[in-house]
């Protein structure tokens, strides 16, 4: 037998359950609104960053004589998971910022070995010419070994001794060509002049005389 008032109690319980369901729905709706607001705000910031990136890249492209960045975006299908796609978009825009910073850095560096220090790059250039000079010195010493005339031998030896000088000059001139920055003055020294390391070049180029002298004792004795 049903207890008196039980129907009323069931009615109150149903009302409470309904209120709980509505409260949960309202809370879920509020969370969705907050998420949507957060997504809209993030997307707006991303668009602003992308616009700034495009302007920066266009300025850099014009300075470098390159075509401008396309302004029409590539159409893409709507994302299945907006939050996940937004996270990927943020990562891509951050990567684009890093890429622009690297491009801006390289644009103010020489085209030849742009990431190298000026001393290292110049040392390599002088070293290549010094190596060519050494080969030439060995050739001159080899020809002097078969010369019977003392005068001709002296001329060839003096030629061998003088070869490091054009090697040094060639290195100095080459640095002036390949070490100029593409934009700005990224590789210029404090005095506003290109860093050429002439003393370093002289040491590298004229140090070949030590090897040629050692070989000269072999060829001429």
C-alpha positions in Angstrom: 0.0 0.0 0.0 1.4 3.4 -1.0 2.4 5.7 1.8 0.5 9.0 1.8 2.5 11.8 0.3 4.9 9.5 -1.5 3.8 10.8 -4.9 4.5 14.3 -3.7 8.0 13.2 -2.6 8.6 11.6 -5.9 7.6 14.8 -7.6 10.0 16.8 -5.5 12.8 14.3 -6.3 12.0 14.6 -10.0 12.2 18.4 -9.8 15.5 18.2 -8.0 16.9 15.8 -10.6 15.6 18.1 -13.3 17.3 21.1 -11.7 20.5 19.2 -11.4 20.3 18.3 -15.1 19.6 21.9 -16.1 22.5 23.1 -13.8 24.8 20.6 -15.5 23.6 21.8 -18.9 24.1 25.4 -17.9 27.6 24.7 -16.6 28.5 22.8 -19.8 27.1 25.7 -21.9 29.2 28.1 -19.9 32.3 26.0 -20.3 31.6 25.9 -24.1 31.1 29.6 -24.2 34.4 30.2 -22.4 36.2 27.8 -24.7 34.7 29.5 -27.7 35.7 32.9 -26.4 39.2 31.6 -25.7 39.4 30.1 -29.2 38.1 33.3 -30.8 40.6 35.4 -28.9 43.5 33.0 -29.7 42.5 33.0 -33.4 42.4 36.8 -33.5 45.8 37.0 -32.0 47.1 34.4 -34.5 45.7 36.4 -37.4 47.4 39.5 -36.1 50.7 37.7 -35.7 50.4 36.2 -39.2 49.7 39.7 -40.6 52.7 41.0 -38.9 54.8 38.1 -40.2 53.6 38.7 -43.7 54.5 42.4 -43.5 58.0 41.6 -42.1 58.6 38.9 -44.8 57.5 41.3 -47.5 59.9 44.0 -46.3 62.7 41.4 -46.1 61.9 40.1 -49.6 61.9 43.5 -51.1 65.2 44.3 -49.5 66.7 41.0 -50.8 65.1 41.5 -54.3 62.8 38.5 -53.9 59.1 38.1 -54.8 56.5 39.1 -52.2 54.7 36.6 -49.9 51.4 35.4 -51.4 48.4 37.0 -49.6 45.8 34.5 -50.6 45.6 31.6 -48.0 45.3 28.0 -49.2 41.7 26.8 -48.6 41.5 24.0 -46.0 38.6 21.9 -44.8 37.0 22.8 -41.5 38.9 21.1 -38.6 37.4 18.1 -36.9 38.8 19.1 -33.5 39.1 22.9 -33.3 41.1 22.9 -30.1 43.7 20.4 -31.4 43.9 22.4 -34.7 44.4 25.6 -32.8 47.2 24.1 -30.8 48.9 23.0 -34.1 48.3 26.5 -35.5 50.0 28.1 -32.5 53.0 25.8 -32.9 53.2 26.6 -36.6 53.1 30.4 -36.0 55.8 30.1 -33.3 57.9 28.1 -35.8 57.3 30.8 -38.4 58.5 33.4 -36.0 61.7 31.4 -35.4 62.1 30.9 -39.2 61.7 34.6 -39.8 64.3 35.5 -37.1 66.7 33.0 -38.8 66.0 34.4 -42.3 66.6 38.0 -41.0 69.9 36.9 -39.4 71.1 35.2 -42.6 70.0 38.2 -44.7 72.6 40.2 -42.8 75.3 37.6 -43.2 77.6 36.7 -46.1 76.3 34.2 -48.7 79.4 32.1 -48.3 79.3 30.2 -45.0 77.0 32.7 -43.3 76.9 30.9 -40.0 80.7 30.9 -39.6 82.6 33.5 -37.6 84.5 36.0 -39.7 87.9 34.7 -38.4 87.1 31.1 -39.2 85.7 31.9 -42.7 88.7 34.2 -43.5 91.1 31.6 -42.2 89.6 29.0 -44.6 89.9 31.3 -47.6 93.5 32.2 -46.8 94.2 28.5 -46.2 92.8 27.5 -49.7 95.1 30.0 -51.4 98.0 29.0 -49.2 97.5 25.4 -50.3 97.5 26.5 -54.0 100.6 28.5 -53.3 102.3 25.5 -51.7 101.6 23.3 -54.8 103.1 26.1 -57.0 106.2 26.3 -54.8 106.6 22.5 -55.0 106.4 22.7 -58.7 109.0 25.5 -58.9 111.4 23.7 -56.6 111.0 20.5 -58.7 111.9 22.5 -61.8 114.8 24.2 -60.1 116.2 20.8 -59.1 116.9 20.1 -62.7 118.4 23.5 -63.5 122.2 23.6 -64.0 122.5 27.4 -64.2 123.0 29.0 -60.8 121.3 32.2 -62.0 118.2 30.4 -63.2 118.1 28.4 -60.0 118.3 31.6 -57.9 115.4 33.1 -59.9 113.3 30.1 -59.4 114.0 30.0 -55.7 113.1 33.7 -55.3 110.0 33.0 -57.3 109.1 30.2 -54.8 109.7 32.6 -51.9 107.5 35.3 -53.4 104.6 33.0 -54.2 102.9 33.4 -50.7 102.4 37.1 -51.4 100.0 36.7 -54.4 98.3 34.0 -52.4 97.7 36.4 -49.5 96.5 39.2 -51.9 94.1 36.7 -53.6 92.7 35.7 -50.3 92.3 39.4 -49.2 90.5 40.2 -52.4 88.3 37.1 -52.3 87.2 38.0 -48.8 86.1 41.4 -50.1 83.8 39.6 -52.6 82.3 36.7 -50.7 82.2 38.1 -47.2 80.0 41.1 -47.9 76.7 40.9 -46.0 73.6 40.6 -48.2 71.9 43.3 -46.2 73.1 45.8 -43.7 76.5 45.6 -42.0 76.3 42.3 -40.2 79.9 41.3 -40.8 81.6 44.7 -40.6 84.0 45.4 -37.8 83.7 48.2 -35.2 85.4 50.7 -37.5 82.8 50.0 -40.2 85.2 48.1 -42.5 85.0 44.5 -43.6 86.8 42.1 -41.4 89.6 40.6 -43.5 92.2 39.4 -40.9 95.3 40.4 -43.0 97.7 39.3 -40.2 96.1 35.9 -40.0 96.3 35.6 -43.8 100.0 36.5 -43.8 100.7 33.9 -41.1 98.8 31.2 -43.0 100.2 32.0 -46.5 103.8 32.6 -45.5 103.9 29.6 -43.3 104.0 27.5 -46.5 107.6 28.7 -46.8 108.5 26.4 -43.9 107.3 23.4 -45.9 108.9 24.6 -49.2 112.2 25.1 -47.4 112.1 21.6 -46.1 111.3 20.3 -49.6 114.0 22.6 -51.1 116.6 20.8 -49.0 115.5 17.5 -50.5 115.2 18.7 -54.1 118.3 20.9 -54.3 120.8 18.8 -52.3 
